[in-house]
Amino acid sequence: MQTASPPVAVKSGRGVYLELEDGRSIMDCISSWWVNIHGHGEPFIAAAIAEQAKKLEHVIFAGFTHEPAEVFAQRLLRKVPGHFSRIFFSDNGSTAVEVALKIAYQYWSNKGKNNKRRFIGFDGGYHGDTVGAMSIGGSSSFWNPFKGLMFDLDVVPYPATFAGDEFCEEKERATLDALKLLLESQNGYAGVFIEPLIQGAGGMRMCRPEFLQKLQELARKYEVLTIYDEVMTGFGRTGDWFACAKASTQPDLICLSKGITGGFLPMAVTLTTEPIFAEFYSAEMSKTFFHGHSYTANPIACAAANASLTLLEKNASSFQNLEPIHEHLFSRFLSGHPMLTRFRVCGTVAAFDVVTSAGTNYYDNVGARMREQFISEGFLIRPLGNTVYLMPPYCIDMDQLSAAYAAIRRVLDGLLA
Ligand SMILES: *Cc1c(COP(=O)(O)O)cnc(C)c1O
């Protein structure tokens, strides 16, 4: 708080724009921490929330159920690859990951394989801020004060790639070799966690579907669960409904949260398959998955999620068509700029790194400096370190996205001066 600039006070939001208390208006190019997939103030979701609030605001979800949750579960299961059949509700991305972690861990012990206790994660992975989620994202330096609370993780490199990358296949091979070495050295692995196609907080690092297919092959061969953290990539972000669908892969568990209610209310789900469910479905109390939250499957949040799903179904082309538009605008405004490198795009997300000279502390503050400049230009664009990215609401139009690219161009030109 001591070093940050004062927070920007926001009065209201409509579509891609946020109205500030001081009368200015800024364009939200990052969907407000990646959640507002339809833009702000979407009236269809607001109305669904109001309706549900008048009917049933909440009910205990242990031993009780309600229509908004049932309907959402049925509809969501029709959107994900067909091998998923079971859904577990929670409140946010971190808990969705925590749930997946505990299901994977207990699955093996319910099966009587008590030796399968360890997890593998990826360098640069981010899975949330609770202790289990921190442990899975073990490579982040954010967690230094908590190392003593966290469990051990084996970490392999994320084969991050970009347009024109010559070494992509080499990096993938190195990662797969490292994985194989771990899996062969001991049979104590319960699962491998990955942010499929895009690592979000780690800097919008992108990997290829081909890599995810090989990862799945390896995990199956060595009987290790594959767990996709799709908290950010879910609900259209990658240009397909889910990263697992785009990559034609069938993970054992997926975690969803950010876009689930279109940014209106906190909610999350963890999805899994019938064979995993079957290991818990028992008359023995000890096989129960003992995990639940007070707001589990909150009816108002479920109503928002149903409304958001309806909008996504109606406007699927809005997320399916953004990738070529990003590519077009990049080549029109930014291609060849001397201050940028490693351009990459996946569906609705586009990113590049700002060139920084080693040996200075430029890396540390270029992002913060650019963030201020973007705000004064009228854009909410919030670099992660030296990575600049766009993750707009799907309702953004060509003129608006062009304006964002033009602003990035001006700010990059400013770095040259
Ligand atoms: C944001 C995020 C989380 C954590 O979600 P919260 O709702 O902030 O707890 C977990 N995993 C990924 C990939 C994320 O992007």
The ligand as a Tripos MOL2 file, in Angstrom:
@<TRIPOS>MOLECULE
LIG
   15    15     1     0     0
SMALL
NO_CHARGES

@<TRIPOS>ATOM
      1 C1         -7.2450  -16.7130  -10.8660 C.3       1 LIG1
      2 C2         -6.7940  -18.1110  -10.9340 C.ar      1 LIG1
      3 C3         -6.9250  -18.9690   -9.8330 C.ar      1 LIG1
      4 C4         -7.4520  -18.5080   -8.5110 C.3       1 LIG1
      5 O1         -8.7730  -18.0830   -8.5820 O.3       1 LIG1
      6 P1         -9.3560  -17.1410   -7.4230 P.3       1 LIG1
      7 O2        -10.7970  -17.0120   -7.7760 O.co2     1 LIG1
      8 O3         -8.6100  -15.8410   -7.5370 O.co2     1 LIG1
      9 O4         -9.1310  -17.8200   -6.1340 O.co2     1 LIG1
     10 C5         -6.5350  -20.2820   -9.9920 C.ar      1 LIG1
     11 N1         -6.0330  -20.7240  -11.1500 N.ar      1 LIG1
     12 C6         -5.9170  -19.9400  -12.2340 C.ar      1 LIG1
     13 C7         -5.3810  -20.5060  -13.5050 C.3       1 LIG1
     14 C8         -6.2690  -18.5990  -12.1620 C.ar      1 LIG1
     15 O5         -6.1090  -17.7990  -13.2320 O.3       1 LIG1
@<TRIPOS>BOND
     1     1     2 1
     2     2     3 ar
     3     2    14 ar
     4     3     4 1
     5     3    10 ar
     6     4     5 1
     7     5     6 1
     8     6     7 2
     9     6     8 1
    10     6     9 1
    11    10    11 ar
    12    11    12 ar
    13    12    13 1
    14    12    14 ar
    15    14    15 1
@<TRIPOS>SUBSTRUCTURE
     1 LIG1         1 GROUP 0 **** ****
